[in-house]
């Protein structure tokens, strides 16, 4: 049974140079050219024949926002800072690709989504992909935990692999007796959410404890959370209940 929440450009656009993978959050050595920084955004020639109009740091920010579902002050602090300082330049470049930039200064996250216009359908460099059933259930679990902890005043929310296994098992059909296979599916789902940076490794806590990214609050707003919960508990196709892409948060959730 399909129960996937749909995300556009979950982890890879398929159209951006893989060199960007060499960049790590906080690594100030990547892509810097001391002679090329132009604070006014007119760029500089970084190689023979370069006609780009952005500075090296602005280009770095553009690459990571294209490659990843979202970026934040935690995952890519330097690029996020660059984006906040002059978002109009990056937004303009994304608009040229029929993409919109959504910036949430309060939660310190930024993400892109396909441009929308009534009566128009634009080409896109993104592709549609869906989280599978286990991944969707974990997204619901993470969002519930984040909401409950936030209501209690917590600023950081942590979850354990064992608790996630137990939560997903609660949705396993009675006729599914393959417990070992079910556990492997959950392990794979955890790995997928770690790659999407919605689960962050908790420092000094081993491999079984994770911090929930605050991006979950924007990427899965309450109304979609409730729709997915109803669908999962009723055994319906969760994707049917999730109108639109879960990577397209409601406007009021973006803060922009």
JOSUL-V572773 format. One record per pair of residues at least 12 apart in sequence whose C-alpha atoms are under 8 Angstrom apart, sorted by sequence separation. I is the first residue (numbers start at 1). J is the second residue. D is the distance in Angstrom with one decimal. If there is no record, write none. Layout:
# JOSUL-V572773
I:J:D / I:J:D
This chain:
# JOSUL-V572773
41:53:7.0 / 42:54:5.8 / 43:55:4.1 / 100:112:5.5 / 101:113:6.9 / 114:126:7.9 / 145:157:7.3 / 199:211:5.9 / 200:212:6.2 / 33:46:7.7 / 41:54:5.5 / 42:55:6.9 / 43:56:7.3 / 99:112:6.4 / 100:113:5.5 / 169:182:7.6 / 199:212:5.1 / 200:213:6.5 / 228:241:6.2 / 41:55:6.0 / 99:113:5.6 / 100:114:6.0 / 145:159:8.0 / 198:212:6.2 / 199:213:5.9 / 227:241:5.6 / 228:242:6.4 / 64:79:7.7 / 99:114:4.5 / 100:115:5.4 / 198:213:5.0 / 227:242:6.4 / 39:55:7.8 / 98:114:6.2 / 99:115:4.8 / 197:213:7.0 / 198:214:8.0 / 38:55:5.9 / 41:58:7.9 / 98:115:5.3 / 142:159:7.9 / 198:215:6.9 / 37:55:5.5 / 61:79:4.6 / 165:183:6.7 / 168:186:7.4 / 198:216:6.6 / 224:242:6.1 / 36:55:6.6 / 37:56:6.6 / 60:79:6.6 / 61:80:6.9 / 224:243:8.0 / 36:56:7.0 / 37:57:7.6 / 95:115:7.6 / 58:79:7.5 / 61:82:6.8 / 84:105:7.8 / 165:186:6.3 / 57:79:7.0 / 61:83:6.4 / 164:186:7.8 / 224:246:7.7 / 33:56:6.9 / 141:164:7.5 / 32:56:6.1 / 58:82:6.4 / 98:122:6.5 / 31:56:6.3 / 32:57:6.9 / 57:82:6.8 / 58:83:7.2 / 98:123:7.1 / 99:124:7.8 / 31:57:7.2 / 98:124:6.5 / 138:164:6.9 / 141:167:7.4 / 220:246:6.1 / 97:124:7.1 / 219:246:6.2 / 220:247:7.6 / 62:90:6.2 / 97:125:7.5 / 219:247:5.5 / 221:249:6.6 / 31:60:7.1 / 61:90:7.8 / 80:109:7.7 / 138:167:8.0 / 219:248:7.0 / 220:249:6.7 / 221:250:7.2 / 80:110:7.7 / 138:168:7.0 / 219:249:5.5 / 62:93:8.0 / 137:168:6.3 / 218:249:6.2 / 58:90:7.2 / 221:253:6.7 / 134:168:6.7 / 54:89:7.9 / 73:108:5.8 / 218:253:5.6 / 72:108:5.6 / 73:109:6.7 / 218:254:6.3 / 72:109:4.2 / 71:109:5.7 / 72:110:6.2 / 70:109:6.9 / 71:110:5.5 / 70:110:5.6 / 71:111:6.5 / 70:111:4.4 / 69:111:6.3 / 70:112:7.2 / 20:63:6.8 / 69:112:7.4 / 20:64:7.1 / 158:202:7.7 / 65:110:7.7 / 65:111:6.6 / 66:112:7.5 / 162:208:7.5 / 16:63:7.2 / 65:112:7.1 / 161:208:5.0 / 41:89:7.5 / 160:208:5.7 / 161:209:6.2 / 25:74:7.7 / 160:209:4.5 / 161:210:7.8 / 16:66:7.2 / 25:75:5.6 / 26:76:6.6 / 28:78:7.6 / 159:209:5.8 / 160:210:6.3 / 16:67:6.6 / 25:76:4.4 / 26:77:6.1 / 134:185:6.8 / 135:186:7.5 / 138:189:7.6 / 158:209:6.9 / 159:210:5.4 / 24:76:7.3 / 25:77:6.2 / 26:78:6.2 / 134:186:6.0 / 138:190:7.9 / 158:210:5.5 / 159:211:6.3 / 13:66:6.8 / 25:78:7.2 / 158:211:4.3 / 159:212:7.1 / 13:67:5.7 / 135:189:4.9 / 157:211:5.7 / 158:212:5.9 / 12:67:5.4 / 13:68:7.8 / 134:189:6.0 / 135:190:7.4 / 156:211:7.1 / 157:212:5.6 / 11:67:6.8 / 12:68:6.3 / 156:212:7.6 / 11:68:5.3 / 12:69:7.8 / 135:192:7.6 / 10:68:7.1 / 11:69:5.8 / 135:193:7.4 / 9:68:7.4 / 10:69:5.4 / 9:69:6.0 / 8:69:7.9 / 171:232:7.4 / 171:233:7.4 / 146:212:7.1 / 146:214:7.8 / 142:212:6.6 / 146:216:7.9 / 147:217:7.9 / 146:217:7.5 / 143:216:6.2 / 142:216:7.5 / 143:217:6.6 / 139:216:7.9 / 143:220:7.1 / 143:225:7.3 / 140:225:6.2 / 140:228:7.3 / 140:229:7.1 / 137:232:7.7 / 8:113:7.5 / 109:215:6.6 / 107:214:7.1 / 107:215:7.5 / 15:125:6.6 / 14:125:7.7 / 13:125:6.6 / 14:126:7.5 / 13:126:5.3 / 13:127:6.9 / 9:126:5.5 / 8:126:6.6 / 9:127:5.7 / 8:127:5.9 / 9:128:6.5 / 10:129:6.8 / 8:128:4.7 / 9:129:7.0 / 7:128:6.5 / 8:129:5.9 / 6:128:7.2 / 7:129:5.8 / 8:130:8.0 / 75:197:7.8 / 6:129:6.0 / 7:130:5.8 / 6:130:4.2 / 7:131:7.3 / 5:130:5.7 / 6:131:6.2 / 4:130:5.3 / 5:131:5.4 / 4:131:4.5 / 5:132:7.5 / 69:196:7.0 / 3:131:7.8 / 4:132:4.6 / 68:196:7.6 / 3:132:6.1 / 4:133:5.3 / 2:132:6.9 / 3:133:4.5 / 2:133:6.3 / 4:135:7.5 / 5:136:5.8 / 1:133:7.8 / 4:136:5.5 / 3:136:6.8 / 113:247:7.3 / 113:248:6.4 / 72:215:7.9 / 70:215:7.8 / 106:255:7.4 / 104:254:5.4 / 105:255:7.3 / 103:254:6.7 / 104:255:5.2 / 102:254:6.6 / 103:255:7.2 / 104:256:6.3 / 103:256:6.2 / 102:256:6.7 / 69:247:7.7 / 11:195:7.4 / 11:196:5.9 / 10:196:6.9 / 3:232:7.5 / 3:236:7.7 / 4:237:7.8 / 5:238:6.8 / 6:239:6.9 / 3:237:5.0 / 4:238:6.1 / 5:239:5.4 / 2:237:5.8 / 3:238:4.4 / 4:239:5.3 / 1:237:7.0 / 2:238:7.3 / 3:239:5.5 / 6:242:7.8 / 2:239:7.3 / 5:242:6.5 / 8:245:6.7 / 6:244:7.5 / 7:245:5.3 / 8:246:8.0 / 6:245:4.9 / 7:246:5.3 / 8:247:6.0 / 5:245:7.2 / 6:246:5.6 / 7:247:4.8 / 5:246:6.2 / 6:247:7.3 / 7:248:7.8
